[in-house]
Amino acid sequence: MKIQAALIEKQGDPFQITELELNDPKQGEVLVKVTACGVCHTDDVARNQIIPVPLPAVFGHEGCGVIEKVGPGVAEFAPGDRVGFSFGSCGVCEACRTGKPYGCRENRRLNFSGVQYDNTKRLLKDDTFVSSFFGQGAFATYAVVHVNNLIPVADDIDLKMVAPMGCGIQTGAGAVLNFLRPGPDSSIIITGCGPVGLSAVMAAKIAGCTKIIACDVVQSRLDLAIELGATDAINSKMIPDVPMVVKEMTEGMGTHYAIDCTGIGAIVRQSLNCTRPLGTCVVLGATQELTIHVEEELMGLGKTLAGVVEGCSNPKIFIPQLLDYYRKGMFPFDKLIRYYDFKDINQAFEDTKSGKVLKAVLCME
């Protein structure tokens, strides 16, 4: 079938909405009419080949929509079902079988190699096969997606609002609720208050943390963090020694936990040094290099420095949980979202990069 998709043919190109051919779903796959898709930093770094993805490609990995057709072997979904998309996993390796699909041994192939579950492609431009990011390629009017990527969405939720949950929002919230699991009366600092960091702020409030420190260089983001549950805010643009200020806020000890969403090595080190002895620092940003004094800053104080993928989330379980928190007024992630028409995809990326918008979501209808 003919579809419209935002195609990238060369590294760093702007998105070009182009007519492509989309083949029918195969074993274990469904055809989805895409309603909306979130704009994520991961799409941008892959477009620029910082994370190499075979080009030409259609990016977009936070999709949602309505199923129009099911392929062979699909029993758990039917035409008309409303679904969100998340990352791909094989479903059969040790990590998947123990409820940890974020550690799937096929993670790189299923999400970054441009192929579907069966190692083939569904998109074509003329006679050239086109890659689909995360097995979705959801910057398009239609997508073929494997059932392992799908999350059912109840009728009482605005479907287009579910789009950004498939990656960034579940990553921030899951780092708190699935990985750290902080006890009541604990303290945490969250550095980098974009959609991932602000999702972590909301999750920390749900978890019962009594000291939630938001840290960023943009005051409007810090103001929103306070609105969403942070107890304190640090504008690090004006504070030369953030760890010292954090220790002053915590009776000289530092926080129990830190989450860094910046992807900047020096700021990850700062986050680590905000924690107290035996504290845990989680890295969520795609950090390239980090230099620390291991004995003085990590091992000698019994600290933990951990990288977390997709919020240690099983999306089929965790995303419905977050939506339930939203229904109860405990996780108002809709305050992060600004909607754009699909045709304005390049503007949405520019506004995200400049900080004008926290979470851009493209609407295909």
Secondary structure by P-SEA (a helix, b strand, c coil): cbbbbbccccccccccbbbbbbccccccbbbbcccbbbbcaaaaaaaaccccccccbbbbcbbbbbbccccccccccccccccccccccccccccccccccccccccccccccccccccccccccccbbbbbcccccccccbbbbccccbbbbccccccccccccccaaaaaaaaccccccccccbbbbbccccaaaaaaaaaaaaacccbbbbbcccaaaaaaaaaacccccccccccccaaaaaaaacccccccbbbbccccaaaaaaaaaaccccbbbbbccccccccccccccccccbbbbbccccccccccccaaaaaaaaaaccccccccbbbbcccaaaaaaaaaaaccccbbbbbcc
